[in-house]
């Protein structure tokens, strides 16, 4: 019994379920209790001191510059290190001192500008603004509000300008959000490169040219990268400067709202790649040194700097940082109608060492102890709790390479609260196999182990490759398999060379076995579905600011003389088949065969038999059909029709090199789908 007057720390109400599921976590029960206690107390403080989580996370409606119904303007900032704060811009002829903020408690500042005659807003839509900070040393700093909704950069300027976005008629959505999906088939996308043209593509282009392609390919989810405004295009959106602003390089906020609305009309879920793991070091158009100090939103000193990313690190224990980040998530959901988030850089957040120079072996001691940043973990728990509480239809995904246990279990169990985590070991395994091993040395057991090695009842998103493998300096699977011959031998008018033949077959098989065996959802980066022939490289000094590689050549799939269309058709058939049978939402597969000498893998999932022949020279599939009853576990799937088995076999096209049509001009050559 607790001593009189001493309150026991709150316990995760369902922790025992977690420990029963994984008894090896029992020695770390106190760690889970401590983490949950930190989460519980912070949530309780928000409820008691901010009028509740709902009000606290709506702060994007009061901070920054917001217009009242009567036309008046209310401005609010958090700048604890400032001596004085002012608002300047087009509206006051750029007078830096005419509109001073009033100092409040806890480092906050506020300003109210009454409406003009007839209720006309004193700060017109489209006018430029700046927050003026008088630093402690007397220096005047011109800053963009951390809560700015729209920032633009003129071609002749280096820095972004803050533009007041309050159109008289904003986009009104027409379609409801899709219902929460049981499984995700994710098309990871970048709006700016979503065109064959050498330029920054637009939201409009994505709406009318890319979304129909996504729908046709059978993907039910789009994951959008590089939406949060970033001054450096080549950062791929991972050096965010304005967290509340949709990138203006692709169009206006209304263009993005329309794009999401049209996606919803097609039944496509839209996720945002959210970067809360760090921030750009830019100060004039970023968060860094907003109030003139080294801290504010970030840790001061070395702890506030990421040594590899050259960026600033948030202080997740800070009350106002929690307000800022939680409100940021809510704004993207409620203003733009995003259906959830893929949290970038979660490993960096979870550990004080940020994963730098650290290899994770799976030893549970790596996930508990003083090296874990429990303030960051608490923020992620709060974020997932808020999303689940206010918008339970939304989805969250963690990009964590460490394998933190319970990261994708409910907060009530002491977990992180994420719905999914990325199966980051899978693409690394395919690269390692292709790069280091001869075909005859591929290990079937090792492949199956990598594809099935995931935590029980924590959902994983499997992928053969993502944007990481498309970047210059790395190679896509298609490039690793076919390399220079992609430029010379992808025409159906040329002979089907052994390199192209092998590359196309393995490209298909790697994708299907990853799709069917590797997780509870599937992801592909745009263009990789058809073996995009070139890497991805953004305009920069090193390539003379060229857009040649910052584009996706979708046009290659429309040329009937090129073999890219066969890979594109296979990807569509694969997704459509999953849509029909739903293996991603089914229990994990039962693997009945891992034959090393025959290089055969066979498994059953969702009432289908999958058989893969990775042997470089021998074909076994006819014998397999004749001897199907000899496969282990066949009695468990006798209700499966032979038609379903043949459907899978036709799709993965198990015909090995000894069973090929001879005419390279045939529309049914070995690269086509059944």
Buried (B, 14 or more C-beta within 10 A) or exposed (E): EEEEEEEEEBBBEBBEBBBEBBEEBEEBBEBBBBBBBBBBEBBEEBBEEBEEBBEBBBBBBBBBBBBBEEBBBBBBBBBBBBBBBBBBBBBBEBEBEEBBBEBEEEBBBBBEBEBBEEEEBBBEBEBBBBBBBBBEEEEEBBBBBBBBBBBBBEEEEEBBBBBBBBEEEEBEBEBEBBEEBEBBBBBBBBBBBBBEEEEBBBBBBBBEBBBEBBBEBBBBBBBBBBBBBBBBBBBBBBBBBBBBBBBBBBBBBBBBBBBBBBBBBBEBBBBBBBBBBBBBBBBBBBBBBBBBBBBBBBBEEEEBBBEEBEBBBBBBBBBBBBBBBBBBBBBBBBBBBBBBBBBBBBBBBBBEEBBEEBEBEEEBEBBBEEEBBBBBBBBBBBBBBBBBEBBEBBBBBBBBBBBBBBBBBBBBBBBBBBBBBBBBBBBEBBBEBBEEEEBEEBBBEBBBBBBBBBBEEBBBBBBBBBBEBBBBEBBBBBBBBBEEBBEEBBEBEBEBBEBBBBBBBBBBBBBBBBBBBBBBBBBBBBBBBBBBBBBBBBBBEEBEEEBEBBBBBBEBBEBEEBBBBBBBBBBBBBBBBBBEBBBBBBEEBEBBBBBEEBBBBBBBBBBBBBBBBBBBEEBBBEEBBEEBEEBEBBEEBEEBEEEBBEBBBEBBBBBBBEEBBEEBEEEEBBBBBE
